[in-house]
Amino acid sequence: MFPSSFAHLIDFSRRPRDTRRTSALDDSPVLIRPAAAGDEPALARLAALDERELPRGERFIAELEGRPVAAVEVRSGTTVADPFVPTSAVVELLGLRAAQLRR
C-alpha cells in the first residue's frame, strides 16, 4: 500500500495546533492602555520573563483576555513581552502606538 492509502485512517482534527503560525490577535481582542502604578508587578513579571529591563518613563501595556502580555516604554520604544504567548503582532501594535506618541 502507498502512504496515501492511509490518509483516511488519520484523524487530522486531533493533531496539535501549530501555534508558531498563529498570532495572539487571531482570536482575542487586544487592549492597549497606559500603564498605571498598579501595573508595576505585571511589568516586572514581563521584564523577568523576557530577560530585559523596561526603562522608566511613560509606558503602555497590552492585555489579552485581561492578562498583560507585552509592554512598551514610549520614548525609547523598548518592549518586553511574554515569550510563552505569540505576541509578535501585539508588540508591533505597541510599537506603532509608541511611535504615534513620540511625534
Secondary structure, 3 states (H helix, E strand, C coil): CCHHHHHHHCCHHHCCCCCCCCCCCCCCCEEEEECCHHHHHHHHHHHHHHCCCCCCCCEEEEEECCEEEEEEECCCCCEEECCCCCCHHHHHHHHHHHHHHHC
